[in-house]
Amino acid sequence: MQDRYQPLAVESQAQQNWQSRDAYRVTEHATNADGTEKPKFYACSMLPYPSGKLHMGHVRNYTINDMMTRQLRMRGYNVLMPMGWDAFGMPAENAAIKSKVPPAKWTYDNIAYMKKQMKAMGLAIDWSREMCACDPSYYKWNQWLFLKMLEKGIAYRKTQIVNWDPVDQTVLANEQVVDGRGWRSGAPVEKREIPGYYLRITDYAEELHETLESGLPGWPERVRIMQDNWIGKSQGVRFAFTHDIRDDAGQLIQDGRMYVFTTRADTIMGVTFCAVAPEHPLAQHAARNNPELAAFIEKTRLGGTTEAEIATREKEGLPTGLSVIHPLTGAQVPVWVGNYVLMSYGDGAVMGVPAHDERDFAFALKYQLPIRQVIALEGKEFSDQAWQDWYGDKQSGLTVNSGKYDNLSSAAAVDAIANDLAALGLGEKRITYRLRDWGISRQRYWGTPIPIIHCPDCGPVPVPEQDLPVVLPEHLIPDGSGNPLASDEAFLKCSCPKCGKASRRETDTMDTFVDSSWYFMRYTSPGNDQAMVDARNDYWMPMDQYIGGIEHAVLHLLYARFWTRVMRDMDLVKFDEPFTRLLCQGMVLNHIYSRRNERGGIEYFWPDEVENVYDAKGSITGARLKADDSHIDYGGVGTMSKSKNNGVDPQSLIDSQGADTARLFVMFASPPEQTLEWSEAGVEGANRFLRRLWSVAHRLQASVAQGLAVAAPDWQGADKPVKELRREIYALLKQADYDYSRIQYNTVVSACMKMLNVIDSAELPDTPAAHAAQAEVLGILVRVLYPVVPHVTWNLWNELGYAAKLGDLLDAPWPLVDEQALVADEIELMLQVNGKLRGSLSVPNGASKESIEQTATSHEAVVRYLEGRQPKRVIVVPGKLVNVVG
């Protein structure tokens, strides 16, 4: 073997071997040599968006997956690690606008480059299962299942209020509205009522909520909490305020009932006003002859519809001049229009109880509305001028000023009021959810076409199943003025499947969360153009380990859980939950350097462009630009980002120091679930360790060759240094096994580093047993380290002769702990005299109590400290200490 570690040559050789024999192709029901079936394990990383290049977050995510895959394969599992591309979405359109090339070309070019980078990392990916969201053979099944949902009423079309970007001419998701403006265009967002397609995820709300605890024990608690909050289960009372408000035709608006939902029906006697959303039928009716109100409603169309934005927005409203009747008192309650009431939540109306709700309190003070206390908290004096938490929790406070409901606890008052409302036919207890149906229509080009044809006579008509997929034209180039599909006649023109009349295709495309809601199941059934999934999916799913960022903890995971249940109810799958275990890896951080430019903007600098300035304690206080020694602001550490010039290109690291160096660093620097701070010194340390590993292996090559030839080493008769070497290595192997099982990969690397130190420093005699021990322990180190750095270990495994004896490293048997080797011939006990530590005592392992006592009393330290006195007694604590009392 070469005397020096040459990473590029080593990695090239390994990758060529793996690729030439398709080493990572996986089949179902794989068997062992004896014919028994291997247990399956499906480990999958969240698929990347093909943005152009991998970043260090990708390297970390995929190395975690790769370590798991390789180690479990050696332990006899049939392991699947696939990869694909979340290829649809706005970034490709934005890039197309900028570069004036079709999103398809930009996407496919990026995929080719990123796939090349993944192969350079040495990932154990079964590329025969690769999927791409923008491939018609994949999104055909998005369309197919959508049509099946449409048949069953799970998918439906309706007009709803959405965030509309007037510049980009598209609907924005709530998270794409920043400070009331479109995230890309910066234009003030409007509320618009437009038709679109929705999926009834709310039909599954209770099941999705219920199984968060019972069905997901392998998920992080914080993710379960985030999903629980998003689903937002609430138990309360839905009831109606009646009215006699009629439309122009003389018909009662909403049958004379304005419904609200409350979780605190015990405060119903404190209602002093009601507020409705600007889009509510009562608000629209009142605005017909009220220009001021109409202008206010028009004003509310600007701005996003997120709950967070509504919560921080200044509460504004106008009276409608209308009133409704309190269901229990018969009093007239004025109706206001409030900009904080959303039509999409509940019934678009709320009861105003300003004494016991902070938002209502602020609204009432602003517009001088009555504030009526109906809950009393012990020890607190009510004030209608300064807000206190007069809402109380459900275990404190009693009702007051509530007539027949006075002096009741919250639970008792809710029950009594709900019963009375039910008797009147005006309300009932009900469970509601914050979760809303999933709107999947997007007025964008680069996405799955919604398979609907609009006929002038028949209306919206589903595309016949045999005509799927509806293929998205890939040559179009968006210019930022709207969806280019709307002007592409070749795509638009078609015939109605029902009547044959000239018709137009739907130009909306599906939300990209559709693509990522089931891709992991398509990995299991590649190449099947007749079915969405097949029997192979039953073998692999549910997934054993899912790996991805915490930023996907809510929407992606929730939609995947919903999509799986829909497939279950259509007899496509046989399980409820798609992911058995979930690991959310921490982000990769790096230093941020910037300064304000002359125009007031922020200019960022790469870390290698600056030199840090330190204070007396060694903390970074600023930096200086190397080019001209000018001052630069130091912004601490933050997530690696291209926009902040603090990212690290994995390819440059791979090209200069090898993929194994990158892999070793990201695994050793931090536990997988915690953030990782980038460190050039840490990278150099990783590379130095690999060079040392190679050097030690080269030095011991001859000894290992002799050791592998020893048929049956005599471990019992071996010299003490040999036994000690084996004991230390097996102790570290035992720890590494435990750390592998709990995905604590940083301490696995630490154990390997300790192994190398032990092996390198061992001074052994020139005996067959010593050579056999050298071969044994170095073989253990190479196998334990292999999942972390597969290239260098694979090469060493071959060069040192292990492959000839134990087979290729990819499928070599995982080393088992020799428990007998852990048993030391001698043990060391603490030696005390009259309770004070005076030294230590080495005795044979398993020595009798009498033997230990005799050895202790004759020890020179005992003789010295007892000064000739005879011991009164000797206390032996087995395996720990001896205390001689004199």
Solvent accessible surface area in square Angstrom, and as a share of the most:
residue,aa,sasa,rsa
1,M,52,0.23
2,Q,112,0.50
3,D,88,0.46
4,R,180,0.66
5,Y,20,0.07
6,Q,90,0.40
7,P,24,0.15
8,L,98,0.49
9,A,58,0.45
10,V,8,0.05
11,E,8,0.03
12,S,49,0.32
13,Q,98,0.43
14,A,0,0.00
15,Q,43,0.19
16,Q,121,0.54
17,N,49,0.25
18,W,8,0.03
19,Q,133,0.59
20,S,96,0.62
21,R,105,0.38
22,D,71,0.37
23,A,11,0.08
24,Y,27,0.10
25,R,139,0.51
26,V,20,0.12
27,T,84,0.49
28,E,37,0.17
29,H,104,0.47
30,A,26,0.20
31,T,76,0.44
32,N,56,0.29
33,A,121,0.94
34,D,111,0.57
35,G,53,0.51
36,T,74,0.43
37,E,93,0.42
38,K,48,0.20
39,P,72,0.45
40,K,49,0.21
41,F,24,0.10
42,Y,0,0.00
43,A,0,0.00
44,C,0,0.00
45,S,1,0.01
46,M,16,0.07
47,L,20,0.10
48,P,7,0.04
49,Y,51,0.19
50,P,0,0.00
51,S,49,0.31
52,G,15,0.14
53,K,92,0.39
54,L,5,0.03
55,H,89,0.40
56,M,0,0.00
57,G,18,0.17
58,H,23,0.10
59,V,0,0.00
60,R,1,0.00
61,N,11,0.06
62,Y,1,0.00
63,T,0,0.00
64,I,0,0.00
65,N,0,0.00
66,D,0,0.00
67,M,0,0.00
68,M,8,0.03
69,T,6,0.03
70,R,3,0.01
71,Q,8,0.04
72,L,19,0.10
73,R,57,0.21
74,M,9,0.04
75,R,121,0.44
76,G,24,0.23
77,Y,60,0.23
78,N,13,0.06
79,V,10,0.06
80,L,0,0.00
81,M,1,0.01
82,P,0,0.00
83,M,1,0.01
84,G,0,0.00
85,W,1,0.00
86,D,31,0.16
87,A,0,0.00
88,F,3,0.01
89,G,8,0.08
90,M,17,0.08
91,P,62,0.39
92,A,0,0.00
93,E,13,0.06
94,N,33,0.17
95,A,19,0.15
96,A,0,0.00
97,I,47,0.24
98,K,178,0.75
99,S,60,0.39
100,K,153,0.65
101,V,43,0.24
102,P,29,0.18
103,P,0,0.00
104,A,5,0.04
105,K,110,0.47
106,W,53,0.19
107,T,0,0.00
108,Y,86,0.33
109,D,75,0.39
110,N,19,0.10
111,I,17,0.09
112,A,65,0.50
113,Y,79,0.30
114,M,0,0.00
115,K,48,0.20
116,K,141,0.60
117,Q,3,0.01
118,M,1,0.00
119,K,82,0.35
120,A,22,0.17
121,M,2,0.01
122,G,3,0.03
123,L,9,0.04
124,A,6,0.05
125,I,4,0.02
126,D,2,0.01
127,W,50,0.18
128,S,50,0.32
129,R,10,0.04
130,E,59,0.26
131,M,13,0.06
132,C,19,0.11
133,A,1,0.00
134,C,2,0.01
135,D,54,0.28
136,P,38,0.24
137,S,64,0.41
138,Y,4,0.02
139,Y,3,0.01
140,K,41,0.17
141,W,10,0.04
142,N,0,0.00
143,Q,0,0.00
144,W,36,0.13
145,L,0,0.00
146,F,3,0.01
147,L,13,0.07
148,K,47,0.20
149,M,0,0.00
150,L,43,0.22
151,E,131,0.59
152,K,125,0.53
153,G,31,0.30
154,I,19,0.10
155,A,2,0.02
156,Y,36,0.14
157,R,93,0.34
158,K,73,0.31
159,T,76,0.44
160,Q,41,0.18
161,I,30,0.15
162,V,23,0.13
163,N,4,0.02
164,W,21,0.07
165,D,1,0.00
166,P,40,0.25
167,V,84,0.48
168,D,13,0.07
169,Q,68,0.30
170,T,3,0.01
171,V,11,0.07
172,L,4,0.02
173,A,23,0.18
174,N,58,0.30
175,E,108,0.48
176,Q,35,0.15
177,V,15,0.08
178,V,83,0.48
179,D,132,0.69
180,G,10,0.10
181,R,120,0.44
182,G,4,0.04
183,W,103,0.36
184,R,88,0.32
185,S,38,0.25
186,G,34,0.32
187,A,10,0.08
188,P,62,0.39
189,V,0,0.00
190,E,31,0.14
191,K,12,0.05
192,R,87,0.32
193,E,116,0.52
194,I,33,0.17
195,P,60,0.38
196,G,6,0.05
197,Y,5,0.02
198,Y,14,0.05
199,L,1,0.01
200,R,85,0.31
201,I,1,0.00
202,T,47,0.27
203,D,100,0.52
204,Y,22,0.08
205,A,0,0.00
206,E,68,0.31
207,E,50,0.23
208,L,0,0.00
209,H,44,0.19
210,E,101,0.45
211,T,25,0.15
212,L,4,0.02
213,E,128,0.57
214,S,86,0.55
215,G,32,0.31
216,L,0,0.00
217,P,114,0.72
218,G,27,0.26
219,W,8,0.03
220,P,31,0.19
221,E,111,0.50
222,R,119,0.44
223,V,0,0.00
224,R,36,0.13
225,I,89,0.45
226,M,72,0.32
227,Q,0,0.00
228,D,55,0.28
229,N,96,0.49
230,W,82,0.29
231,I,0,0.00
232,G,16,0.15
233,K,60,0.25
234,S,36,0.23
235,Q,118,0.52
236,G,9,0.09
237,V,0,0.00
238,R,55,0.20
239,F,0,0.00
240,A,0,0.00
241,F,0,0.00
242,T,39,0.22
243,H,14,0.06
244,D,104,0.54
245,I,19,0.10
246,R,113,0.41
247,D,57,0.30
248,D,117,0.61
249,A,81,0.63
250,G,34,0.33
251,Q,116,0.51
252,L,62,0.31
253,I,16,0.08
254,Q,80,0.36
255,D,122,0.63
256,G,5,0.05
257,R,79,0.29
258,M,0,0.00
259,Y,51,0.20
260,V,0,0.00
261,F,49,0.20
262,T,16,0.09
263,T,51,0.29
264,R,6,0.02
265,A,0,0.00
266,D,1,0.00
267,T,3,0.01
268,I,0,0.00
269,M,31,0.14
270,G,0,0.00
271,V,5,0.03
272,T,10,0.06
273,F,0,0.00
274,C,0,0.00
275,A,0,0.00
276,V,0,0.00
277,A,0,0.00
278,P,2,0.01
279,E,41,0.18
280,H,1,0.01
281,P,48,0.30
282,L,0,0.00
283,A,0,0.00
284,Q,84,0.38
285,H,33,0.15
286,A,15,0.11
287,A,14,0.11
288,R,121,0.44
289,N,125,0.64
290,N,47,0.24
291,P,112,0.70
292,E,116,0.52
293,L,1,0.00
294,A,41,0.32
295,A,64,0.49
296,F,22,0.09
297,I,19,0.10
298,E,94,0.42
299,K,118,0.50
300,T,11,0.06
301,R,71,0.26
302,L,94,0.47
303,G,10,0.10
304,G,0,0.00
305,T,21,0.12
306,T,19,0.11
307,E,65,0.29
308,A,75,0.58
309,E,35,0.16
310,I,13,0.06
311,A,71,0.55
312,T,118,0.69
313,R,52,0.19
314,E,115,0.52
315,K,32,0.14
316,E,44,0.20
317,G,3,0.03
318,L,38,0.19
319,P,65,0.41
320,T,12,0.07
321,G,76,0.73
322,L,38,0.19
323,S,41,0.27
324,V,0,0.00
325,I,63,0.32
326,H,7,0.03
327,P,15,0.10
328,L,45,0.22
329,T,73,0.42
330,G,46,0.44
331,A,52,0.40
332,Q,119,0.53
333,V,6,0.03
334,P,54,0.34
335,V,1,0.01
336,W,23,0.08
337,V,0,0.00
338,G,0,0.00
339,N,10,0.05
340,Y,6,0.02
341,V,8,0.05
342,L,20,0.10
343,M,58,0.26
344,S,40,0.26
345,Y,59,0.23
346,G,55,0.53
347,D,40,0.21
348,G,1,0.01
349,A,7,0.06
350,V,35,0.20
351,M,18,0.08
352,G,0,0.00
353,V,6,0.04
354,P,0,0.00
355,A,1,0.01
356,H,0,0.00
357,D,39,0.20
358,E,105,0.47
359,R,89,0.33
360,D,4,0.02
361,F,9,0.04
362,A,50,0.39
363,F,0,0.00
364,A,0,0.00
365,L,72,0.36
366,K,92,0.39
367,Y,58,0.22
368,Q,166,0.74
369,L,25,0.12
370,P,78,0.49
371,I,33,0.17
372,R,104,0.38
373,Q,35,0.16
374,V,0,0.00
375,I,3,0.02
376,A,35,0.27
377,L,20,0.10
378,E,177,0.79
379,G,85,0.81
380,K,102,0.43
381,E,153,0.68
382,F,49,0.20
383,S,37,0.24
384,D,61,0.32
385,Q,130,0.58
386,A,59,0.46
387,W,74,0.26
388,Q,62,0.28
389,D,84,0.43
390,W,2,0.01
391,Y,73,0.28
392,G,12,0.12
393,D,84,0.43
394,K,93,0.39
395,Q,167,0.74
396,S,47,0.30
397,G,20,0.19
398,L,88,0.44
399,T,1,0.00
400,V,38,0.22
401,N,97,0.50
402,S,1,0.01
403,G,56,0.54
404,K,155,0.66
405,Y,8,0.03
406,D,53,0.28
407,N,112,0.57
408,L,50,0.25
409,S,49,0.32
410,S,4,0.03
411,A,66,0.51
412,A,43,0.34
413,A,0,0.00
414,V,21,0.12
415,D,62,0.32
416,A,32,0.25
417,I,1,0.00
418,A,6,0.04
419,N,100,0.51
420,D,38,0.19
421,L,0,0.00
422,A,57,0.44
423,A,91,0.71
424,L,101,0.50
425,G,44,0.42
426,L,20,0.10
427,G,13,0.12
428,E,85,0.38
429,K,113,0.48
430,R,94,0.34
431,I,79,0.40
432,T,37,0.21
433,Y,42,0.16
434,R,76,0.28
435,L,6,0.03
436,R,79,0.29
437,D,30,0.16
438,W,7,0.03
439,G,21,0.20
440,I,2,0.01
441,S,10,0.06
442,R,28,0.10
443,Q,26,0.11
444,R,26,0.10
445,Y,0,0.00
446,W,4,0.01
447,G,2,0.02
448,T,0,0.00
449,P,1,0.01
450,I,2,0.01
451,P,1,0.00
452,I,3,0.02
453,I,7,0.04
454,H,52,0.23
455,C,8,0.05
456,P,92,0.58
457,D,99,0.51
458,C,49,0.30
459,G,25,0.24
460,P,68,0.43
461,V,4,0.02
462,P,58,0.36
463,V,5,0.03
464,P,35,0.22
465,E,93,0.42
466,Q,150,0.66
467,D,82,0.43
468,L,16,0.08
469,P,37,0.23
470,V,10,0.06
471,V,82,0.47
472,L,3,0.01
473,P,23,0.14
474,E,63,0.28
475,H,119,0.53
476,L,21,0.11
477,I,79,0.40
478,P,4,0.02
479,D,104,0.54
480,G,20,0.19
481,S,80,0.52
482,G,22,0.22
483,N,23,0.12
484,P,24,0.15
485,L,1,0.00
486,A,61,0.48
487,S,92,0.59
488,D,20,0.10
489,E,81,0.37
490,A,96,0.74
491,F,13,0.05
492,L,7,0.03
493,K,132,0.56
494,C,25,0.15
495,S,67,0.43
496,C,4,0.02
497,P,56,0.35
498,K,147,0.62
499,C,69,0.41
500,G,49,0.47
501,K,94,0.40
502,A,84,0.65
503,S,6,0.04
504,R,105,0.38
505,R,63,0.23
506,E,17,0.08
507,T,29,0.17
508,D,17,0.09
509,T,1,0.01
510,M,5,0.02
511,D,10,0.05
512,T,38,0.22
513,F,53,0.22
514,V,0,0.00
515,D,3,0.02
516,S,8,0.05
517,S,0,0.00
518,W,0,0.00
519,Y,0,0.00
520,F,0,0.00
521,M,0,0.00
522,R,19,0.07
523,Y,1,0.00
524,T,0,0.00
525,S,0,0.00
526,P,33,0.21
527,G,78,0.75
528,N,30,0.16
529,D,87,0.45
530,Q,148,0.66
531,A,32,0.25
532,M,2,0.01
533,V,11,0.06
534,D,40,0.21
535,A,78,0.61
536,R,72,0.26
537,N,1,0.00
538,D,60,0.31
539,Y,29,0.11
540,W,0,0.00
541,M,7,0.03
542,P,49,0.31
543,M,0,0.00
544,D,30,0.15
545,Q,2,0.01
546,Y,0,0.00
547,I,0,0.00
548,G,0,0.00
549,G,7,0.07
550,I,38,0.19
551,E,113,0.51
552,H,69,0.31
553,A,0,0.00
554,V,25,0.14
555,L,32,0.16
556,H,9,0.04
557,L,0,0.00
558,L,0,0.00
559,Y,23,0.09
560,A,0,0.00
561,R,0,0.00
562,F,0,0.00
563,W,3,0.01
564,T,0,0.00
565,R,0,0.00
566,V,0,0.00
567,M,0,0.00
568,R,53,0.19
569,D,75,0.39
570,M,28,0.13
571,D,132,0.68
572,L,46,0.23
573,V,5,0.03
574,K,170,0.72
575,F,23,0.10
576,D,66,0.34
577,E,22,0.10
578,P,0,0.00
579,F,0,0.00
580,T,70,0.40
581,R,84,0.31
582,L,7,0.04
583,L,6,0.03
584,C,2,0.01
585,Q,25,0.11
586,G,10,0.10
587,M,81,0.36
588,V,5,0.03
589,L,30,0.15
590,N,5,0.03
591,H,38,0.17
592,I,19,0.10
593,Y,5,0.02
594,S,19,0.12
595,R,66,0.24
596,R,162,0.59
597,N,44,0.23
598,E,181,0.81
599,R,210,0.76
600,G,40,0.38
601,G,31,0.30
602,I,85,0.43
603,E,75,0.34
604,Y,57,0.22
605,F,14,0.06
606,W,103,0.36
607,P,41,0.26
608,D,108,0.56
609,E,66,0.30
610,V,11,0.06
611,E,106,0.48
612,N,50,0.25
613,V,56,0.32
614,Y,126,0.48
615,D,62,0.32
616,A,114,0.88
617,K,186,0.79
618,G,49,0.47
619,S,58,0.38
620,I,40,0.20
621,T,82,0.48
622,G,2,0.02
623,A,0,0.00
624,R,105,0.38
625,L,19,0.10
626,K,113,0.48
627,A,96,0.74
628,D,88,0.46
629,D,93,0.48
630,S,32,0.21
631,H,102,0.46
632,I,0,0.00
633,D,69,0.36
634,Y,55,0.21
635,G,53,0.51
636,G,22,0.22
637,V,60,0.35
638,G,15,0.15
639,T,65,0.38
640,M,27,0.12
641,S,33,0.21
642,K,137,0.58
643,S,87,0.56
644,K,74,0.31
645,N,35,0.18
646,N,1,0.00
647,G,21,0.20
648,V,30,0.17
649,D,54,0.28
650,P,2,0.01
651,Q,33,0.15
652,S,63,0.41
653,L,13,0.07
654,I,10,0.05
655,D,81,0.42
656,S,77,0.50
657,Q,45,0.20
658,G,0,0.00
659,A,1,0.00
660,D,0,0.00
661,T,0,0.00
662,A,2,0.02
663,R,1,0.00
664,L,0,0.00
665,F,9,0.04
666,V,0,0.00
667,M,3,0.01
668,F,89,0.37
669,A,46,0.36
670,S,11,0.07
671,P,27,0.17
672,P,4,0.02
673,E,93,0.42
674,Q,109,0.48
675,T,76,0.44
676,L,1,0.00
677,E,87,0.39
678,W,12,0.04
679,S,43,0.27
680,E,122,0.55
681,A,79,0.61
682,G,27,0.26
683,V,2,0.01
684,E,68,0.30
685,G,21,0.20
686,A,6,0.05
687,N,12,0.06
688,R,131,0.48
689,F,15,0.06
690,L,0,0.00
691,R,101,0.37
692,R,87,0.32
693,L,0,0.00
694,W,6,0.02
695,S,62,0.40
696,V,5,0.03
697,A,0,0.00
698,H,66,0.30
699,R,135,0.49
700,L,10,0.05
701,Q,52,0.23
702,A,68,0.53
703,S,17,0.11
704,V,0,0.00
705,A,59,0.46
706,Q,94,0.42
707,G,4,0.04
708,L,35,0.18
709,A,82,0.64
710,V,34,0.20
711,A,107,0.83
712,A,88,0.68
713,P,40,0.25
714,D,90,0.47
715,W,54,0.19
716,Q,126,0.56
717,G,58,0.56
718,A,14,0.11
719,D,65,0.34
720,K,145,0.62
721,P,59,0.37
722,V,1,0.00
723,K,52,0.22
724,E,60,0.27
725,L,4,0.02
726,R,12,0.04
727,R,75,0.27
728,E,57,0.26
729,I,0,0.00
730,Y,12,0.05
731,A,44,0.34
732,L,29,0.14
733,L,0,0.00
734,K,101,0.43
735,Q,82,0.36
736,A,0,0.00
737,D,43,0.22
738,Y,125,0.48
739,D,0,0.00
740,Y,10,0.04
741,S,69,0.44
742,R,110,0.40
743,I,21,0.11
744,Q,44,0.20
745,Y,2,0.01
746,N,22,0.11
747,T,44,0.26
748,V,0,0.00
749,V,0,0.00
750,S,30,0.19
751,A,4,0.03
752,C,0,0.00
753,M,40,0.18
754,K,107,0.45
755,M,0,0.00
756,L,0,0.00
757,N,71,0.37
758,V,25,0.14
759,I,1,0.01
760,D,45,0.24
761,S,84,0.54
762,A,30,0.23
763,E,155,0.69
764,L,41,0.20
765,P,45,0.28
766,D,125,0.65
767,T,43,0.25
768,P,92,0.58
769,A,15,0.11
770,A,2,0.01
771,H,25,0.11
772,A,6,0.05
773,A,0,0.00
774,Q,16,0.07
775,A,5,0.04
776,E,41,0.19
777,V,0,0.00
778,L,1,0.00
779,G,1,0.01
780,I,3,0.01
781,L,0,0.00
782,V,0,0.00
783,R,27,0.10
784,V,0,0.00
785,L,0,0.00
786,Y,2,0.01
787,P,0,0.00
788,V,0,0.00
789,V,0,0.00
790,P,0,0.00
791,H,0,0.00
792,V,0,0.00
793,T,0,0.00
794,W,11,0.04
795,N,6,0.03
796,L,0,0.00
797,W,0,0.00
798,N,53,0.27
799,E,68,0.31
800,L,5,0.02
801,G,28,0.27
802,Y,3,0.01
803,A,29,0.22
804,A,102,0.79
805,K,116,0.49
806,L,66,0.33
807,G,33,0.32
808,D,46,0.24
809,L,0,0.00
810,L,1,0.00
811,D,77,0.40
812,A,0,0.00
813,P,70,0.44
814,W,18,0.06
815,P,7,0.04
816,L,149,0.74
817,V,35,0.20
818,D,44,0.23
819,E,98,0.44
820,Q,110,0.49
821,A,11,0.09
822,L,42,0.21
823,V,81,0.46
824,A,28,0.21
825,D,84,0.44
826,E,88,0.40
827,I,52,0.27
828,E,121,0.54
829,L,2,0.01
830,M,90,0.40
831,L,0,0.00
832,Q,36,0.16
833,V,4,0.02
834,N,73,0.38
835,G,44,0.42
836,K,127,0.54
837,L,108,0.54
838,R,82,0.30
839,G,33,0.32
840,S,52,0.34
841,L,7,0.03
842,S,68,0.44
843,V,2,0.01
844,P,82,0.52
845,N,64,0.33
846,G,73,0.70
847,A,28,0.22
848,S,59,0.38
849,K,107,0.45
850,E,122,0.55
851,S,46,0.30
852,I,15,0.08
853,E,43,0.19
854,Q,136,0.60
855,T,54,0.31
856,A,0,0.00
857,T,44,0.26
858,S,80,0.51
859,H,50,0.22
860,E,108,0.48
861,A,2,0.02
862,V,1,0.01
863,V,86,0.49
864,R,127,0.46
865,Y,82,0.31
866,L,4,0.02
867,E,139,0.62
868,G,66,0.63
869,R,119,0.43
870,Q,147,0.65
871,P,43,0.27
872,K,162,0.69
873,R,149,0.54
874,V,27,0.15
875,I,61,0.31
876,V,22,0.12
877,V,55,0.32
878,P,112,0.71
879,G,53,0.51
880,K,134,0.57
881,L,33,0.16
882,V,0,0.00
883,N,20,0.10
884,V,0,0.00
885,V,33,0.19
886,G,19,0.18
